[in-house]
Amino acid sequence: MKNYSTKITKNIQSFSTILLVEEAIRRGIKVSHINNNQREMSFLELSYKNHFEYIKGQNSSKTSFPAFYATENKAITRSLLLRSNISVAKGSIFCKGDLEKSLEFAKKIGYPVVIKPFDGCHGESVFMGLDSEKKCKEAIGIVFKKHKYALIEKEFNGKEHRFLASRNKIFAVANRDPANVVGDGIHTIRELIKIKNCDSNRGENYEKPHQKIKIDKFVKQNLDEQKIDLNYTPSKEEKIYLKKESNISTGGDSVDVTDEVHPELKKIVIKSVRAIPGLGYAGVDLLSSQDISKKPTKKSYIIIELNCSPGFDMQHFPYKGKPRDVAKGIFDLLFPETK
């Protein structure tokens, strides 16, 4: 069984997909890696007796094409969520030729704002805390180099959480903490990053649950805003944030908080999945301005986005907290006869 699993997963890059393969094998489900000779997102055929399913990445037949398209397009996602009376950030979409209109809109809704591609992922080209027209213009220019449309939103202050949920159940909830280091009074920030990157659960290209922290211009810029640099030695227990965005893909940490979430907030997340027609399960990113154990209000949270092919290895192997078996929950949906 172990050798079979190793053979199937040999050329699969995504650790979340590997977790799905291992869960399938545990249930006696046959797995075939159709595009085994290609360096692309894995396409898998799963079969149990006469029941066949196909998975691309973490996306399956439980998600229809319209649902896939809707979650890929942040403008459509926003519209569908608003139709279901779910809170989202105040914002609007602008195309490449609308630079002046976009700058006027940013000023109108009030700084600081967030600017990002309307079809982006993994925190790519996401700019937060933009508090001037100059910064907005620079950020929009960068987004438009690779994308046709940019989304501008009023920045919402709160903690970010990733919910893994189906249309009926919450599988796991993690607080996503931006890339950071905690001082020991001895090592510099540069050294602390190197030490943290030695964690066996940190890797590159999504081969591990957490990603190594890369020292880039955004890290240096963020430190500069805090009036420190990579040679600064934080005092013991002093926490230094290296990035503003809380993506695991940019070195952030996942902390399991599943048991802390208020029941009403769980209902809102499930409602957001149901707001997208044909969406079977998703990673739901939510910002909350208050403790998630408290009953939410209309103004205490926003849904940022939904991901129909969510990475969930960070829930299986959180940086802190209890591991959650999301793969099991997904296979209970795909192959209920194998529960």
VEXMAR-802874 format. One record per residue (C-alpha): x, y, z; residue in one letter. Coordinates in Angstrom, 1 decimal, m for minus. Each point is the difference from the previous one (the first is absolute). Example, Ala and Ser with C-alpha at 12.3 -4.5 7.8 and 13.67 -1.06 7.14 Angstrom:
BEGIN
+--------+--------+--------+-----+
|      X |      Y |      Z | res |
+--------+--------+--------+-----+
|   12.3 |   m4.5 |    7.8 |   a |
|    1.4 |    3.4 |   m0.7 |   s |
+--------+--------+--------+-----+
END
This chain:
BEGIN
+--------+--------+--------+-----+
|      X |      Y |      Z | res |
+--------+--------+--------+-----+
|    0.0 |    0.0 |    0.0 |   m |
|    2.8 |    2.4 |    0.9 |   k |
|    1.9 |   m0.8 |   m3.2 |   n |
|   m3.2 |    0.6 |   m2.1 |   y |
|   m0.5 |    3.4 |    1.6 |   s |
|    3.6 |    1.0 |   m0.6 |   t |
|   m0.3 |   m1.0 |   m3.7 |   k |
|   m3.2 |    2.0 |   m0.5 |   i |
|    1.2 |    3.1 |    1.8 |   t |
|    3.5 |    0.0 |   m1.5 |   k |
|   m0.7 |    2.8 |   m2.4 |   n |
|   m2.7 |    1.8 |    1.9 |   i |
|    1.3 |    3.4 |    1.2 |   q |
|   m3.0 |    1.1 |    2.2 |   s |
|    0.2 |   m1.4 |    3.5 |   f |
|   m3.8 |    0.4 |    0.3 |   s |
|   m0.5 |   m2.2 |   m3.0 |   t |
|    2.3 |   m2.6 |    1.5 |   i |
|   m2.2 |    0.0 |    3.1 |   l |
|   m3.0 |   m0.7 |   m2.2 |   l |
|    1.8 |   m2.9 |   m1.7 |   v |
|    0.9 |   m1.5 |    3.3 |   e |
|   m3.5 |    0.3 |    1.3 |   e |
|   m1.3 |   m1.7 |   m3.2 |   a |
|    2.4 |   m2.9 |    0.4 |   i |
|   m1.0 |   m0.4 |    3.7 |   r |
|   m3.6 |   m0.5 |   m1.2 |   r |
|    0.9 |   m2.6 |   m2.6 |   g |
|   m0.6 |    2.5 |   m2.9 |   i |
|    2.1 |   m0.5 |   m3.1 |   k |
|    2.0 |    3.0 |   m1.0 |   v |
|    1.5 |    0.7 |   m3.5 |   s |
|    2.1 |    3.1 |   m0.6 |   h |
|   m1.0 |    0.7 |   m3.6 |   i |
|    2.5 |    2.8 |   m0.7 |   n |
|    2.9 |   m1.7 |    1.9 |   n |
|    2.6 |    1.1 |   m2.6 |   n |
|   m1.0 |    3.7 |    0.0 |   q |
|    1.2 |    2.7 |    2.4 |   r |
|   m3.5 |    1.4 |    0.4 |   e |
|   m2.7 |   m0.1 |    2.6 |   m |
|   m0.8 |   m3.7 |    0.5 |   s |
|   m3.0 |   m1.5 |   m1.7 |   f |
|   m1.2 |   m3.1 |    1.9 |   l |
|   m2.5 |   m2.8 |   m0.8 |   e |
|   m1.5 |   m1.6 |    3.1 |   l |
|   m2.1 |   m3.1 |   m0.2 |   s |
|   m1.9 |   m2.2 |    2.5 |   y |
|   m2.0 |   m2.9 |   m1.5 |   k |
|   m2.0 |    1.8 |   m2.7 |   n |
|    0.3 |    3.5 |    1.5 |   h |
|    2.5 |    2.3 |   m1.8 |   f |
|    1.2 |    3.5 |    1.1 |   e |
|    2.6 |    2.4 |   m1.4 |   y |
|    2.1 |    2.5 |    1.9 |   i |
|    2.1 |    2.8 |   m1.3 |   k |
|    2.1 |    1.4 |    2.8 |   g |
|   m2.6 |    0.1 |    2.8 |   q |
|   m2.8 |    0.7 |   m2.4 |   n |
|   m2.6 |   m2.8 |   m0.7 |   s |
|   m3.4 |   m0.8 |   m1.6 |   s |
|   m1.6 |    1.5 |    3.1 |   k |
|    0.7 |    3.4 |   m1.5 |   t |
|   m1.6 |    0.9 |   m3.3 |   s |
|    1.6 |    2.1 |   m2.7 |   f |
|   m2.2 |    3.1 |    0.8 |   p |
|    1.1 |   m0.3 |    3.6 |   a |
|    3.7 |   m0.3 |   m1.0 |   f |
|   m0.4 |    3.1 |   m2.3 |   y |
|   m1.8 |    1.9 |    2.8 |   a |
|    2.7 |   m0.6 |    2.6 |   t |
|    2.8 |    0.8 |   m2.5 |   e |
|   m1.7 |    3.4 |   m0.7 |   n |
|    0.0 |    2.1 |    3.2 |   k |
|   m2.6 |    2.4 |   m1.5 |   a |
|   m2.5 |   m2.8 |   m0.5 |   i |
|    0.8 |   m1.5 |    3.5 |   t |
|   m0.7 |    3.5 |    1.5 |   r |
|   m3.3 |    0.3 |   m1.8 |   s |
|   m1.2 |   m3.5 |    1.0 |   l |
|    0.9 |    0.6 |    3.6 |   l |
|   m1.7 |    3.4 |    0.1 |   l |
|   m3.2 |   m1.6 |   m1.4 |   r |
|    0.1 |   m2.4 |    2.9 |   s |
|    0.3 |    2.9 |    2.5 |   n |
|    3.6 |   m1.0 |    1.0 |   i |
|    2.5 |    2.8 |    0.9 |   s |
|    2.8 |    0.8 |   m2.4 |   v |
|    2.4 |    3.0 |   m0.1 |   a |
|   m1.2 |    3.1 |   m1.8 |   k |
|    1.7 |   m0.1 |   m3.4 |   g |
|   m0.1 |    0.0 |   m3.7 |   s |
|    1.7 |   m1.5 |   m3.1 |   i |
|    2.0 |    2.1 |   m2.5 |   f |
|    1.5 |   m0.9 |   m3.4 |   c |
|    3.4 |    1.1 |   m1.3 |   k |
|   m1.2 |    3.2 |   m1.6 |   g |
|   m1.7 |    1.3 |    3.1 |   d |
|    3.0 |    1.2 |    2.0 |   l |
|   m1.4 |    3.4 |    0.8 |   e |
|   m3.4 |   m1.4 |    0.9 |   k |
|    1.6 |   m2.6 |    2.3 |   s |
|    2.1 |    2.6 |    1.8 |   l |
|   m3.1 |    2.2 |    0.5 |   e |
|   m1.9 |   m3.0 |    1.4 |   f |
|    2.8 |   m0.8 |    2.4 |   a |
|   m0.1 |    3.5 |    1.3 |   k |
|   m3.8 |    0.0 |    0.2 |   k |
|   m0.3 |   m3.1 |    2.2 |   i |
|    2.9 |    1.2 |    2.1 |   g |
|    3.5 |   m1.1 |    0.7 |   y |
|    1.4 |   m2.5 |    0.8 |   p |
|   m1.1 |   m2.3 |   m2.8 |   v |
|    0.9 |   m3.4 |   m1.4 |   v |
|    0.8 |   m0.5 |   m3.6 |   i |
|    0.3 |   m3.5 |   m1.6 |   k |
|   m0.8 |   m1.8 |   m3.3 |   p |
|   m3.6 |   m1.1 |   m0.3 |   f |
|    1.1 |   m3.5 |   m1.0 |   d |
|    3.2 |   m0.4 |    2.1 |   g |
|    1.0 |   m2.7 |    2.4 |   c |
|    2.7 |   m0.8 |    2.7 |   h |
|    0.3 |    3.7 |    0.9 |   g |
|    1.6 |    0.9 |   m3.3 |   e |
|    0.0 |    3.8 |   m0.7 |   s |
|   m2.1 |    0.7 |    3.1 |   v |
|    0.7 |    3.5 |    1.4 |   f |
|   m1.3 |    0.9 |    3.5 |   m |
|    0.1 |    3.1 |    2.1 |   g |
|    0.1 |    2.4 |   m3.0 |   l |
|   m0.5 |    3.5 |    1.6 |   d |
|    0.8 |    2.4 |   m2.8 |   s |
|   m0.7 |    0.5 |   m3.7 |   e |
|    3.7 |   m0.5 |   m0.8 |   k |
|    0.0 |   m3.5 |    1.6 |   k |
|   m3.3 |   m0.9 |   m1.7 |   c |
|    1.3 |    1.0 |   m3.4 |   k |
|    3.1 |   m2.0 |    0.4 |   e |
|   m1.9 |   m3.1 |    1.2 |   a |
|   m2.6 |    0.3 |   m2.8 |   i |
|    2.8 |    0.2 |   m2.6 |   g |
|    1.6 |   m3.2 |    1.3 |   i |
|   m3.4 |   m1.9 |    0.0 |   v |
|   m0.8 |    1.2 |   m3.6 |   f |
|    3.4 |   m1.3 |   m1.3 |   k |
|   m1.3 |   m3.6 |    0.4 |   k |
|   m3.8 |    0.4 |    0.3 |   h |
|   m2.8 |    1.7 |   m1.9 |   k |
|   m2.0 |    1.0 |    3.1 |   y |
|    0.8 |    1.2 |    3.4 |   a |
|   m2.2 |   m0.1 |    3.1 |   l |
|    0.1 |    2.9 |    2.4 |   i |
|   m1.5 |   m0.4 |    3.5 |   e |
|   m0.2 |    2.0 |    3.2 |   k |
|    2.4 |   m1.7 |    2.4 |   e |
|   m1.7 |   m1.9 |    2.8 |   f |
|    1.8 |   m0.3 |    3.3 |   n |
|   m0.2 |   m3.5 |    1.4 |   g |
|    1.5 |   m3.4 |    0.4 |   k |
|    0.0 |   m2.3 |   m3.0 |   e |
|   m1.4 |   m3.5 |    0.2 |   h |
|   m0.2 |   m2.8 |   m2.5 |   r |
|   m3.1 |   m2.2 |    0.3 |   f |
|   m0.1 |   m3.3 |   m1.9 |   l |
|   m3.7 |   m0.7 |   m0.5 |   a |
|   m2.6 |   m1.8 |   m2.0 |   s |
|   m3.6 |    1.1 |   m0.6 |   r |
|   m0.9 |   m1.7 |    3.3 |   n |
|    3.1 |   m0.3 |    2.2 |   k |
|    3.1 |    1.8 |    1.3 |   i |
|    3.0 |   m2.3 |   m0.4 |   f |
|    2.7 |    2.3 |    1.6 |   a |
|    0.8 |    3.6 |    0.9 |   v |
|    3.4 |    1.5 |    0.2 |   a |
|    1.2 |    3.5 |    0.9 |   n |
|    2.5 |    1.0 |   m2.7 |   r |
|    2.7 |    2.1 |    1.6 |   d |
|    2.3 |    2.0 |   m2.4 |   p |
|    3.6 |   m1.1 |   m0.3 |   a |
|    1.8 |    0.9 |    3.2 |   n |
|    2.8 |   m0.8 |    2.4 |   v |
|    0.0 |    0.0 |    3.8 |   v |
|    3.1 |    1.4 |    1.6 |   g |
|    2.3 |   m1.8 |    2.5 |   d |
|    2.2 |    3.0 |    0.9 |   g |
|    2.9 |   m1.6 |   m1.7 |   i |
|   m0.6 |   m0.4 |   m3.8 |   h |
|   m0.6 |    2.6 |   m2.6 |   t |
|   m3.1 |   m0.1 |   m2.2 |   i |
|    2.0 |   m1.4 |   m2.9 |   r |
|    1.2 |   m2.8 |    2.3 |   e |
|   m3.4 |   m0.6 |    1.4 |   l |
|   m1.4 |   m0.4 |   m3.5 |   i |
|    2.7 |   m2.6 |   m0.8 |   k |
|   m0.8 |   m1.9 |    3.2 |   i |
|   m3.7 |    0.0 |   m0.7 |   k |
|    0.5 |   m1.2 |   m3.5 |   n |
|    1.8 |   m3.1 |    1.3 |   c |
|   m3.4 |   m1.3 |    1.3 |   d |
|   m0.6 |   m3.4 |   m1.7 |   s |
|   m3.6 |    1.2 |   m0.8 |   n |
|    1.3 |    2.9 |   m2.1 |   r |
|    0.9 |   m0.4 |   m3.6 |   g |
|   m0.3 |    1.6 |   m3.5 |   e |
|   m2.5 |   m0.4 |   m2.8 |   n |
|   m2.7 |   m1.3 |    2.3 |   y |
|    1.8 |   m3.3 |    0.7 |   e |
|   m0.5 |    0.6 |    3.7 |   k |
|   m2.9 |    1.3 |    2.2 |   p |
|    1.8 |    3.3 |    0.6 |   h |
|    2.3 |    2.0 |   m2.3 |   q |
|    3.4 |    1.3 |    0.7 |   k |
|    0.3 |    3.8 |    0.6 |   i |
|    1.7 |    1.7 |   m2.8 |   k |
|    1.8 |    3.3 |    0.6 |   i |
|   m1.2 |    2.2 |   m2.8 |   d |
|   m0.6 |    3.7 |   m0.6 |   k |
|   m3.4 |   m0.2 |    1.8 |   f |
|    1.6 |   m1.4 |    3.2 |   v |
|    2.6 |    2.7 |   m0.1 |   k |
|   m2.6 |    2.7 |   m0.7 |   q |
|   m2.2 |   m1.3 |    2.9 |   n |
|    2.9 |    0.1 |    2.4 |   l |
|    1.0 |    3.5 |   m1.2 |   d |
|   m3.5 |    1.2 |    0.9 |   e |
|    0.6 |   m1.4 |    3.5 |   q |
|    3.4 |    1.9 |    0.0 |   k |
|    2.0 |   m3.2 |    0.3 |   i |
|    1.9 |   m2.2 |   m2.4 |   d |
|    1.2 |   m3.6 |   m0.3 |   l |
|    2.9 |    0.6 |    2.4 |   n |
|   m2.3 |    1.0 |    2.8 |   y |
|    0.0 |   m2.3 |    3.0 |   t |
|   m3.5 |   m0.3 |    1.5 |   p |
|   m0.3 |   m0.3 |    3.7 |   s |
|   m1.2 |   m3.3 |    1.5 |   k |
|   m3.6 |   m0.8 |   m1.0 |   e |
|   m0.1 |    3.2 |   m2.2 |   e |
|   m2.0 |   m0.9 |   m3.2 |   k |
|    1.0 |    1.6 |   m3.2 |   i |
|   m2.3 |   m0.2 |   m3.0 |   y |
|    1.8 |   m0.3 |   m3.3 |   l |
|   m3.0 |    0.1 |   m2.4 |   k |
|   m3.4 |    1.7 |    0.1 |   k |
|   m1.9 |   m2.7 |   m1.8 |   e |
|   m0.8 |   m3.1 |    1.9 |   s |
|    0.5 |   m2.6 |   m2.7 |   n |
|    1.6 |   m3.3 |    0.9 |   i |
|    1.5 |    0.1 |   m3.5 |   s |
|    2.1 |    3.0 |    1.1 |   t |
|    1.3 |   m1.5 |    3.2 |   g |
|   m3.0 |    0.5 |    2.3 |   g |
|   m0.9 |   m2.3 |    2.9 |   d |
|   m3.2 |   m1.9 |    0.5 |   s |
|   m1.5 |   m0.3 |    3.5 |   v |
|   m2.9 |   m2.4 |    0.5 |   d |
|   m3.1 |    1.8 |    1.5 |   v |
|   m2.7 |   m2.4 |   m1.1 |   t |
|   m1.4 |   m0.5 |    3.5 |   d |
|   m0.1 |    3.7 |    0.8 |   e |
|   m2.4 |    1.2 |   m2.8 |   v |
|   m3.4 |    1.3 |    0.9 |   h |
|   m2.8 |   m2.1 |   m1.5 |   p |
|   m1.5 |    3.0 |   m1.7 |   e |
|    3.3 |    0.7 |   m1.8 |   l |
|    0.1 |   m3.6 |   m1.2 |   k |
|   m3.5 |    0.5 |   m1.4 |   k |
|    1.1 |    3.1 |   m1.9 |   i |
|    2.9 |   m2.0 |   m1.6 |   v |
|   m2.2 |   m2.8 |   m1.0 |   i |
|   m2.5 |    2.5 |   m1.5 |   k |
|    2.9 |    1.6 |   m2.0 |   s |
|    0.8 |   m3.4 |   m1.5 |   v |
|   m3.7 |   m0.5 |   m0.9 |   r |
|    0.0 |    3.5 |   m1.5 |   a |
|    2.1 |   m1.4 |   m2.9 |   i |
|   m2.3 |   m2.3 |   m2.1 |   p |
|    1.6 |   m3.4 |   m0.6 |   g |
|    2.8 |    0.5 |    2.6 |   l |
|    0.5 |   m3.2 |    2.0 |   g |
|    2.7 |    1.2 |    2.4 |   y |
|    2.5 |    2.8 |    0.3 |   a |
|    2.6 |    1.8 |    1.9 |   g |
|   m1.7 |    3.1 |    1.3 |   v |
|    2.2 |    3.0 |    1.0 |   d |
|   m1.7 |    2.1 |    2.7 |   l |
|    1.2 |    3.1 |    1.9 |   l |
|   m1.4 |    0.6 |    3.5 |   s |
|    0.4 |    3.2 |    2.0 |   s |
|   m0.9 |   m1.8 |    3.2 |   q |
|    0.8 |   m3.3 |    1.7 |   d |
|   m1.6 |   m2.8 |   m2.1 |   i |
|   m1.4 |   m1.5 |    3.1 |   s |
|   m2.4 |    2.9 |    0.2 |   k |
|   m3.3 |    0.3 |   m1.9 |   k |
|    0.6 |    1.8 |   m3.3 |   p |
|   m1.7 |    3.2 |   m1.1 |   t |
|   m0.5 |    1.3 |   m3.5 |   k |
|    3.0 |    2.3 |    0.5 |   k |
|    2.3 |   m2.3 |    1.9 |   s |
|    1.1 |   m2.2 |   m2.9 |   y |
|    0.5 |   m0.1 |   m3.8 |   i |
|    0.5 |   m2.9 |   m2.3 |   i |
|    3.1 |    0.7 |   m2.1 |   i |
|   m0.3 |   m2.9 |   m2.6 |   e |
|   m0.8 |   m3.6 |   m0.6 |   l |
|    2.4 |   m2.6 |   m1.4 |   n |
|   m1.5 |   m3.0 |   m1.7 |   c |
|    3.4 |   m1.9 |   m0.1 |   s |
|    1.2 |    0.8 |    3.5 |   p |
|    3.3 |   m1.1 |    1.5 |   g |
|   m0.8 |   m1.6 |    3.3 |   f |
|    3.3 |   m1.5 |    1.0 |   d |
|    0.4 |    2.9 |    2.5 |   m |
|   m3.1 |   m1.4 |    1.8 |   q |
|    1.4 |   m3.5 |    0.1 |   h |
|    3.4 |    1.3 |    1.3 |   f |
|   m0.7 |    3.4 |    1.7 |   p |
|    2.9 |    2.0 |    1.3 |   y |
|   m1.9 |    0.0 |    3.3 |   k |
|   m3.0 |   m1.8 |    1.2 |   g |
|   m2.0 |   m3.2 |   m0.7 |   k |
|    0.3 |   m1.7 |   m3.5 |   p |
|   m3.2 |   m0.3 |   m2.0 |   r |
|   m0.6 |   m2.7 |   m2.6 |   d |
|   m1.5 |    2.0 |   m2.8 |   v |
|    0.8 |   m2.7 |   m2.6 |   a |
|   m2.4 |   m2.3 |    1.9 |   k |
|   m2.8 |    2.5 |   m0.2 |   g |
|    0.5 |    0.5 |   m3.8 |   i |
|    0.0 |   m3.8 |   m0.6 |   f |
|   m3.2 |   m0.3 |    2.1 |   d |
|   m1.5 |    2.2 |   m2.6 |   l |
|    1.6 |   m1.6 |   m3.1 |   l |
|   m0.4 |   m3.7 |    1.1 |   f |
|   m2.6 |   m0.1 |    2.8 |   p |
|   m0.3 |   m3.8 |   m0.4 |   e |
|    3.6 |   m0.3 |    1.3 |   t |
|   m0.6 |    1.9 |    3.3 |   k |
+--------+--------+--------+-----+
END
